[in-house]
């Protein structure tokens, strides 16, 4: 599966230099694998699918919301900075 995904995303000229003969079967396999990965990605919780930057942003937004409700503004972004 790793070989199919790794070679499947390559440019055809680069793939031709690899020690694998790329066939129509491989094209169908990569289409099925990527379709399954899209479905899995959509259904998995965001804790598993977030990138580190998105995870940090989500945690920051949680802190801002939590401390704004308490009345602490030191964690809240400035209104002028938001756009």
C-alpha positions in Angstrom: 0.0 0.0 0.0 2.8 2.4 0.8 4.5 1.7 -2.5 1.2 2.2 -4.4 0.6 5.5 -2.7 4.2 6.7 -2.9 4.5 5.9 -6.6 0.9 6.8 -7.5 1.4 10.5 -6.6 4.6 10.8 -8.7 4.8 12.4 -12.0 4.6 9.8 -14.7 8.1 10.5 -16.0 9.5 10.0 -12.5 7.4 6.9 -12.0 8.8 5.4 -15.2 12.3 5.5 -13.5 11.1 3.5 -10.5 11.7 -0.2 -10.3 7.9 -0.9 -10.7 5.9 -1.4 -13.8 2.8 0.8 -13.3 -0.3 -0.7 -14.7 -4.0 0.1 -14.9 -4.5 -2.1 -11.9 -2.3 0.2 -9.9 -4.3 3.2 -11.1 -7.5 1.5 -9.8 -5.9 0.5 -6.5 -4.7 4.1 -5.8 -8.2 5.4 -6.7 -9.8 2.9 -4.3 -7.3 3.6 -1.5 -7.6 7.4 -1.8 -11.4 7.1 -1.8 -11.3 5.0 1.4 -8.9 7.4 3.0 -11.2 10.4 2.2 -14.1 8.6 3.8 -12.1 7.7 6.8 -10.7 11.2 7.2 -14.2 12.7 7.1 -15.5 10.3 9.8 -12.5 10.3 12.2 -12.6 12.8 15.1 -10.7 16.0 14.7 -8.2 15.0 17.4 -6.9 12.4 15.0 -7.0 14.4 11.8 -5.8 17.8 12.8 -2.4 19.0 11.9 -0.3 20.3 14.8 -1.0 23.9 13.7 -4.7 23.3 13.6 -4.6 21.6 17.0 -2.8 24.5 18.6 -5.2 27.0 17.0 -8.2 24.9 18.4 -6.6 24.9 21.9 -6.0 28.7 21.7 -9.6 29.3 20.7 -10.7 27.2 23.6 -8.5 29.2 26.0 -9.8 32.5 24.6 -13.4 31.5 25.0 -12.9 30.1 28.5 -11.1 33.1 29.9 -13.3 35.6 28.1 -16.3 34.1 29.9 -14.6 34.6 33.3 -13.7 38.2 32.5 -10.0 37.7 32.0 -8.9 39.5 28.9 -5.1 38.7 29.0 -5.7 35.6 26.7 -8.2 37.3 24.4 -6.9 38.7 21.1 -7.2 42.5 20.6 -10.3 43.5 18.7 -8.2 45.7 16.4 -5.9 42.8 15.4 -8.8 40.6 14.3 -9.7 40.8 10.7 
